[in-house]
Amino acid sequence: MNILHITREQDNDARYGIRKSLLPVIEIMKSHGNKVEIFDKKRSDDIHANVVENWLIEKYSRMKQKSFGKSDVMAFGVINERLTIAQKAAKYAARRNITHVHCHDPLLGFYYNIFAYIYGSTRCWGYTVHSFGRFVKRYIGVDLNNRSLSNLQKMEERAEKKARWIISPTKSGILEMLREFNKNIIPQKWHVVPHVAHAALQNRDNARKKLGLSKEDKLLLAIGRLDPMKRFSLLLEAVALIPESYHLQIIILGEGPEKQLLISFAKKLKLVNKFEIRTTDSIGEYLSAADIYVSVSSTESFGLASCEAVLAEVPSICTNVGAVPELLGNAVILVDDNRHVIAEQIQKLLVSRKQRMKLRRQAKIISKKWSDAETIAKSMENIYLSCNAN
């Protein structure tokens, strides 16, 4: 098979995004004799459209802007970015004799389906939903008016009908999507295929020394894209309630639009001397050094970083959202979004060796149940082959 994965991500998303869990699976599929490529925003930018294509894209963009309304800049940005990537990916797929196209959100799929007709690209295409339930809905930090929300949901519904396969990383995500699409029975083309969780751990003492942590310091680690949905400001509010005597040091590993806002907020909360935002290609080093991991995200389709923390046996606290209970269960402390409750649980976990050991034991048990990259690769290959069979 000649497989093309289409995503709107950038190169640096290999640290935290879709690409991170996808790369190990791709390498195994390649070892099975398949040709597999990722078509991302950078590759899209490297492909130049001709005059006719530019005219077509511009005309379609104006039409969509009119239907969505000029006031909803966010919705127009959402579709315009995907429109361009999908157009170039469909053109690339036709030229390279791609047999299977895997989109990494339904709106990319919607546009790929349109351009596949124009360029004669493969009709064997599907998508993964990297959200809990359906992709298009209201999230924290994503402000869509009713008109735009309705239009985008219609596009997703069209993609769901046309796709040859649809993947969710969890069973609970599939059930949520079933509810939100108002379906009674899970369609045969809907599949559960998890992501790969991997933690490249190091010697704890060496890792802590590299990070400049003293014996007294307690490292609280958080990981993820710096955007409103991850609610890192809530985490900072909770940490601000914890007394200095706990010697807490907070490191957030991430990139994104909220970086300066979080730095300013930390100064306001007087956390500046014990709070940092860093980027790294060695997340395992930080997991090895961490005393506690916390995720206060408002939604999680899978929660790869949380899974990696559990795999590394770092005592963890997570908000009870999305697929977290299904994947992590009693291997983490589940909390609501109350900063006082979060602060209380952080303190309890830091002082209770018994509780930390309990979570580590549960982490070993639950992580052994997770699928490895080989199993996941075979599942995806079987889904692709079923498209050929039809």
C-alpha positions as CSV (number, residue, x, y, z in Angstrom):
1,M,0.0,0.0,0.0
2,N,1.0,3.6,-0.6
3,I,-0.4,5.6,2.3
4,L,-0.6,9.3,2.8
5,H,-1.4,10.9,6.2
6,I,-2.7,14.4,6.0
7,T,-2.4,16.8,9.0
8,R,-2.3,20.5,9.4
9,E,0.4,20.2,12.1
10,Q,3.9,21.8,11.9
11,D,7.2,20.0,12.4
12,N,7.5,21.0,16.0
13,D,4.3,19.1,16.8
14,A,6.4,15.9,16.8
15,R,7.0,16.9,20.5
16,Y,3.4,16.9,21.7
17,G,1.0,16.4,18.8
18,I,-0.5,13.8,16.5
19,R,2.9,13.2,14.8
20,K,4.5,12.0,18.1
21,S,2.2,8.9,18.4
22,L,2.0,8.4,14.6
23,L,5.7,8.1,13.8
24,P,6.3,4.8,15.6
25,V,3.3,3.2,13.8
26,I,4.5,4.6,10.4
27,E,7.9,3.0,10.9
28,I,6.4,-0.4,11.5
29,M,4.1,-0.1,8.5
30,K,7.1,0.7,6.4
31,S,8.9,-2.4,7.7
32,H,5.9,-4.4,6.5
33,G,6.6,-3.2,3.0
34,N,4.2,-0.2,2.8
35,K,5.1,3.2,1.6
36,V,3.9,5.8,4.2
37,E,4.3,9.6,4.2
38,I,3.0,12.5,6.2
39,F,1.7,15.5,4.3
40,D,1.7,18.4,6.8
41,K,1.5,22.2,6.6
42,K,5.2,22.5,5.7
43,R,4.9,20.2,2.8
44,S,1.8,22.0,1.7
45,D,3.7,25.3,1.7
46,D,6.4,23.8,-0.4
47,I,3.9,23.0,-3.2
48,H,3.0,25.9,-5.5
49,A,-0.4,26.1,-7.0
50,N,-0.9,27.2,-10.7
51,V,-3.0,30.1,-11.8
52,V,-6.2,28.1,-12.3
53,E,-5.8,26.4,-8.9
54,N,-5.2,29.8,-7.2
55,W,-8.3,31.2,-8.9
56,L,-10.4,28.2,-7.8
57,I,-9.2,28.4,-4.2
58,E,-9.8,32.1,-4.0
59,K,-13.3,31.8,-5.5
60,Y,-14.3,29.0,-3.2
61,S,-12.9,31.0,-0.2
62,R,-15.0,34.0,-1.0
63,M,-18.1,31.8,-1.4
64,K,-17.4,30.2,2.0
65,Q,-16.7,33.5,3.7
66,K,-20.1,34.8,2.4
67,S,-21.9,31.7,3.7
68,F,-20.2,31.9,7.1
69,G,-20.4,35.6,7.5
70,K,-17.4,38.0,7.4
71,S,-17.6,38.5,11.2
72,D,-16.6,35.0,12.1
73,V,-12.9,35.2,11.4
74,M,-12.1,32.1,13.4
75,A,-14.4,29.9,11.4
76,F,-13.1,31.2,8.1
77,G,-9.5,30.6,9.3
78,V,-10.4,27.0,10.2
79,I,-11.7,26.2,6.8
80,N,-9.2,28.2,4.8
81,E,-6.2,26.5,6.3
82,R,-7.7,23.0,5.7
83,L,-8.9,23.9,2.2
84,T,-5.4,24.7,1.0
85,I,-3.7,21.7,2.6
86,A,-6.4,19.3,1.3
87,Q,-6.2,20.7,-2.2
88,K,-2.4,20.2,-2.4
89,A,-2.5,16.8,-0.7
90,A,-5.1,15.6,-3.2
91,K,-3.0,16.8,-6.1
92,Y,0.1,15.1,-4.6
93,A,-1.9,11.9,-4.0
94,A,-2.9,11.7,-7.6
95,R,0.6,12.3,-8.9
96,R,2.3,9.8,-6.5
97,N,-0.3,7.0,-7.0
98,I,-1.3,7.1,-3.4
99,T,-3.6,4.2,-2.6
100,H,-4.9,5.3,0.8
101,V,-5.3,8.7,2.3
102,H,-5.7,9.1,6.1
103,C,-6.8,12.6,7.2
104,H,-6.4,13.7,10.7
105,D,-9.6,15.6,11.2
106,P,-13.0,15.4,9.4
107,L,-12.8,18.9,7.9
108,L,-9.5,17.9,6.1
109,G,-11.5,14.9,4.9
110,F,-14.3,17.0,3.7
111,Y,-12.0,19.0,1.5
112,Y,-9.9,16.1,0.4
113,N,-13.1,14.4,-0.8
114,I,-13.9,17.4,-3.0
115,F,-10.4,17.7,-4.6
116,A,-10.1,13.9,-5.0
117,Y,-12.8,14.2,-7.7
118,I,-11.0,17.1,-9.4
119,Y,-7.6,15.4,-9.4
120,G,-8.7,11.8,-9.7
121,S,-7.1,10.9,-6.3
122,T,-7.9,7.7,-4.5
123,R,-11.4,7.2,-3.1
124,C,-10.0,5.0,-0.3
125,W,-9.8,7.7,2.4
126,G,-10.9,8.1,6.0
127,Y,-10.0,10.1,9.1
128,T,-9.1,10.0,12.8
129,V,-11.2,12.1,15.2
130,H,-8.6,13.7,17.5
131,S,-11.4,15.0,19.8
132,F,-13.7,13.4,22.4
133,G,-16.8,12.7,20.3
134,R,-17.5,14.7,17.2
135,F,-14.8,17.2,16.0
136,V,-16.9,20.3,15.5
137,K,-18.4,21.7,18.7
138,R,-17.8,24.5,21.1
139,Y,-14.6,24.4,23.2
140,I,-13.0,26.7,25.7
141,G,-11.2,29.4,23.6
142,V,-13.0,28.5,20.4
143,D,-15.7,31.1,19.8
144,L,-18.0,30.2,17.0
145,N,-21.3,31.9,16.3
146,N,-24.4,29.6,15.8
147,R,-24.3,30.1,12.0
148,S,-20.6,29.0,11.7
149,L,-21.1,26.1,14.1
150,S,-24.0,24.8,12.1
151,N,-22.1,25.1,8.8
152,L,-19.0,23.4,10.1
153,Q,-21.0,20.6,11.6
154,K,-22.7,20.0,8.2
155,M,-19.3,19.7,6.7
156,E,-18.3,17.2,9.3
157,E,-21.5,15.2,8.7
158,R,-20.8,15.1,5.0
159,A,-17.3,13.9,5.7
160,E,-18.6,11.2,8.0
161,K,-20.9,9.9,5.2
162,K,-18.2,9.9,2.5
163,A,-15.3,8.5,4.5
164,R,-14.5,4.8,4.1
165,W,-13.3,4.5,7.7
166,I,-13.4,6.7,10.8
167,I,-11.1,6.1,13.8
168,S,-11.4,7.2,17.4
169,P,-8.6,6.4,19.9
170,T,-11.0,5.2,22.6
171,K,-14.3,3.3,23.0
172,S,-15.7,6.1,25.1
173,G,-14.9,8.6,22.3
174,I,-16.8,6.4,19.9
175,L,-19.8,6.3,22.2
176,E,-19.8,10.0,22.6
177,M,-19.6,10.5,18.9
178,L,-22.5,8.1,18.5
179,R,-24.5,10.3,20.9
180,E,-23.5,13.6,19.3
181,F,-24.3,12.3,15.7
182,N,-27.7,11.0,17.0
183,K,-27.1,7.5,15.8
184,N,-28.4,4.3,17.5
185,I,-25.9,1.8,16.3
186,I,-22.1,2.1,15.8
187,P,-21.4,2.0,12.0
188,Q,-19.1,-0.8,10.8
189,K,-16.7,1.7,9.4
190,W,-16.1,3.3,12.8
191,H,-13.1,1.8,14.6
192,V,-11.2,2.1,17.9
193,V,-7.5,2.4,17.4
194,P,-5.5,3.8,20.3
195,H,-2.3,5.9,20.1
196,V,1.1,4.7,21.1
197,A,2.4,5.8,24.5
198,H,6.1,5.7,25.0
199,A,8.4,7.1,27.7
200,A,12.2,7.1,27.2
201,L,13.2,7.2,30.8
202,Q,16.6,8.0,32.3
203,N,18.3,7.6,35.7
204,R,16.3,9.8,38.1
205,D,19.3,11.3,40.0
206,N,21.0,12.2,36.7
207,A,17.8,13.7,35.2
208,R,17.2,15.9,38.3
209,K,20.8,17.1,38.2
210,K,20.6,18.0,34.5
211,L,17.4,20.0,35.3
212,G,19.1,21.8,38.2
213,L,16.8,20.4,40.9
214,S,17.9,20.2,44.5
215,K,17.1,17.3,46.9
216,E,14.4,19.5,48.5
217,D,12.7,20.5,45.3
218,K,9.5,18.8,44.3
219,L,9.0,18.9,40.5
220,L,5.4,19.3,39.3
221,L,5.3,18.6,35.6
222,A,2.6,19.5,33.1
223,I,2.7,18.9,29.4
224,G,0.7,20.2,26.4
225,R,0.0,22.8,23.9
226,L,-0.3,26.2,25.5
227,D,-3.9,27.0,24.6
228,P,-7.1,27.7,26.6
229,M,-8.4,24.1,26.4
230,K,-5.5,22.9,28.5
231,R,-6.3,25.4,31.3
232,F,-2.8,25.9,32.5
233,S,-4.0,29.1,34.2
234,L,-6.2,26.9,36.5
235,L,-3.1,24.9,37.4
236,L,-1.2,28.0,38.3
237,E,-4.1,29.2,40.5
238,A,-4.1,25.9,42.3
239,V,-0.3,25.9,42.8
240,A,-0.5,29.5,44.2
241,L,-2.6,28.1,47.1
242,I,0.2,25.6,48.1
243,P,2.6,26.8,50.9
244,E,6.2,27.6,50.2
245,S,7.2,24.8,52.6
246,Y,6.4,22.2,49.9
247,H,9.4,23.5,47.8
248,L,7.3,23.1,44.7
249,Q,8.9,23.8,41.3
250,I,6.5,23.9,38.3
251,I,7.6,23.2,34.7
252,I,5.2,23.2,31.8
253,L,6.5,21.6,28.6
254,G,4.7,23.2,25.7
255,E,4.4,25.7,23.0
256,G,1.5,27.8,21.8
257,P,-0.4,31.1,21.8
258,E,-0.8,31.4,25.6
259,K,2.9,31.4,26.5
260,Q,3.2,35.1,27.4
261,L,-0.2,35.2,29.0
262,L,0.8,32.4,31.4
263,I,4.1,34.0,32.2
264,S,2.4,37.3,33.1
265,F,-0.2,35.4,35.1
266,A,2.5,33.6,37.0
267,K,4.1,36.9,37.9
268,K,0.7,38.2,39.1
269,L,0.4,35.1,41.4
270,K,4.0,35.6,42.6
271,L,5.1,32.2,41.2
272,V,7.8,33.6,38.9
273,N,10.7,32.1,41.0
274,K,9.3,28.6,40.8
275,F,7.6,28.4,37.4
276,E,9.0,27.9,33.9
277,I,7.8,27.1,30.5
278,R,10.2,25.0,28.5
279,T,10.4,23.1,25.2
280,T,12.2,19.8,24.8
281,D,12.7,16.8,22.6
282,S,13.5,14.7,25.7
283,I,10.2,14.5,27.6
284,G,11.5,11.3,29.2
285,E,14.1,13.2,31.0
286,Y,11.5,15.4,32.7
287,L,9.3,12.5,33.5
288,S,12.2,10.7,35.1
289,A,12.9,13.8,37.3
290,A,9.3,14.6,38.2
291,D,7.7,14.0,41.6
292,I,4.2,14.6,40.4
293,Y,2.4,15.1,37.0
294,V,-0.8,17.2,36.7
295,S,-3.3,17.7,33.8
296,V,-6.2,20.1,34.2
297,S,-7.3,19.9,30.6
298,S,-11.0,20.7,29.8
299,T,-11.2,17.9,27.4
300,E,-9.1,14.9,26.3
301,S,-9.7,12.5,23.4
302,F,-6.8,10.4,24.6
303,G,-4.4,12.4,26.8
304,L,-1.1,11.1,25.4
305,A,1.1,13.1,27.8
306,S,-1.0,11.7,30.8
307,C,-0.5,8.2,29.5
308,E,3.2,8.7,29.2
309,A,3.3,10.0,32.8
310,V,1.5,6.9,34.0
311,L,3.8,4.7,31.9
312,A,6.7,6.4,33.6
313,E,5.0,5.7,37.0
314,V,4.9,9.4,37.9
315,P,2.1,9.9,40.5
316,S,-0.5,11.8,38.6
317,I,-3.6,14.0,39.0
318,C,-5.9,14.5,36.1
319,T,-9.2,16.2,35.6
320,N,-12.1,13.7,35.0
321,V,-12.8,14.6,31.4
322,G,-13.2,12.8,28.1
323,A,-11.4,9.5,27.8
324,V,-9.2,9.9,30.9
325,P,-11.3,7.6,33.1
326,E,-11.4,4.9,30.4
327,L,-7.6,4.9,29.8
328,L,-6.2,5.7,33.2
329,G,-8.9,4.7,35.7
330,N,-7.5,4.3,39.2
331,A,-3.9,4.8,38.1
332,V,-4.4,8.6,38.6
333,I,-6.3,10.8,41.0
334,L,-9.3,12.2,39.2
335,V,-10.4,15.7,40.1
336,D,-12.9,18.3,39.0
337,D,-11.9,21.8,37.9
338,N,-11.9,23.4,41.4
339,R,-8.5,25.0,42.1
340,H,-8.9,24.3,45.9
341,V,-9.5,20.6,45.3
342,I,-6.5,20.4,42.9
343,A,-4.3,22.1,45.4
344,E,-5.4,19.9,48.2
345,Q,-4.8,16.7,46.1
346,I,-1.3,17.9,45.1
347,Q,-0.4,18.5,48.7
348,K,-1.8,15.1,49.8
349,L,0.1,13.3,47.1
350,L,3.4,15.0,47.9
351,V,3.2,14.0,51.6
352,S,1.8,10.5,51.3
353,R,4.3,7.9,50.3
354,K,1.6,5.2,50.6
355,Q,-0.6,7.0,48.0
356,R,2.3,7.5,45.6
357,M,3.2,3.8,45.8
358,K,-0.4,2.8,45.3
359,L,-0.6,4.9,42.1
360,R,2.7,3.4,40.8
361,R,1.4,-0.1,41.3
362,Q,-1.8,0.7,39.5
363,A,0.2,2.4,36.7
364,K,2.1,-0.9,36.1
365,I,-1.1,-2.9,35.9
366,I,-3.0,-0.5,33.6
367,S,-0.1,0.3,31.2
368,K,0.4,-3.4,30.5
369,K,-3.0,-3.5,28.9
370,W,-2.2,-0.9,26.3
371,S,-1.5,-1.8,22.7
372,D,2.0,-1.6,21.4
373,A,3.0,0.1,18.1
374,E,3.1,-3.3,16.3
375,T,-0.5,-4.1,17.2
376,I,-1.7,-0.6,16.3
377,A,0.1,-0.7,12.9
378,K,-1.6,-4.0,12.1
379,S,-5.0,-2.7,13.1
380,M,-4.6,0.3,10.8
381,E,-3.3,-1.9,7.9
382,N,-6.4,-4.1,8.2
383,I,-8.7,-1.0,8.1
384,Y,-6.9,0.2,4.9
385,L,-7.1,-3.3,3.3
386,S,-10.8,-3.5,4.0
387,C,-11.2,-0.5,1.8
388,N,-9.5,-2.3,-1.1
389,A,-11.8,-5.3,-0.5
390,N,-14.8,-3.1,-1.0
